[in-house]
């Protein structure tokens, strides 16, 4: 039974990781095509499970939400994104159940967490927002406790932890709509998606047996972890740039890169550009910052990109020299592609296809670092667990 569960987890984690990558790409497409508020309610879309299609349904939608006229070409994108996110949530729930099943109390915590999450959504739809928030907090906390108490190796624990992350990610998706694209929430939603993908990719790699034979690459592992932290910060800066509509703050075409607005040091308001919270009720669609604040955000994003590029290029060289040739080359190739896409975004005026690929390439770069981290992490714990399971 345990061998069968492990095989299922191996296949399911691979499916979930690939699906999560696709979801990150599609989520970027939704956000960059300005469809983030195309469904003014959550989790329904104008009160429907799918989205209004017939004339009477569209008329009803416009009557019930006069402040948000129905746009068919945008609404389907947002609602399909929610459906895909729900599908991933079910896959992660199954993973968490399989990983926690052998310990009764962890199994119960995962099941109760799923029940609380479903009840929280129901309460939210009924307008009971206080009860909904309380149930959501419990739904997130319970799998965290289960992951901490799990007596299995890392991949199993990560499978349970991913459930807590994806429930929190669902809450961020809800707040993205209800708080009208507040930049800090949109940023959190992006980071949540990337975190979910990274956790699922790590679990898939470890279930597949990826790892080092011993701990001789401990020093290299520390370098990869630093790279992950730097990349995470840069992804956050990219999310802040996008959510504040600052991608073209330096203009586009000649004079937009490496200069900004034809200058090396253009006027920039760094204080206003990085105020994280601006109160409730402000609609951030299209952005509310002035030119100097958006310029500040763009300049910091560029500086961060330079730092990350230099560090990861050096890390790629170290990986190749220490024997992880394919892993090092992968980091370098994806890094160059990512920087090229970023420059293309600015120079060509943020084409939707290029901007979406820029998000996807960030996820791929994240994966290359996660894969290299797995290659440097000893797998003796997994082998030991496998032997114990075989004896059981």
Secondary structure, DSSP 8 states (H G I E B T S, - for coil): -HHHHHHHHHHHHHHHHHHHHHHHHHHHHHHHTT-TTSS-SSSSBTTBSS---SHHHHHHHHHH-TTS---HHHHHHHHHHHHHHHHHHHHHHHHHHHHHTTSHHHHHHHHHHHHHHHHHHHHHHTT-HHHHHHHHHHHHHHHHHHHHH--S-HHHHHHHHHHHHHHHHHHHHHHHHHTTS-HHHHHHHHHHHHHHHHHHHHHHHHHTT--BSSSTTHHHHHHHHHHHHHHHHHHHHHHHHHHTT-TTTT-SSTTSSSSBTTBSS----HHHHT-----SS---TT----HHHHHHHHHHHHHHHHHHHHHHHHHHHHHHHTT-HHHHHHHHHHHHHHHHHHHHHHHTT--HHHHHHHHHHHHHHHHHHHHHHHHHSB-HHHHHHHHHHHH-
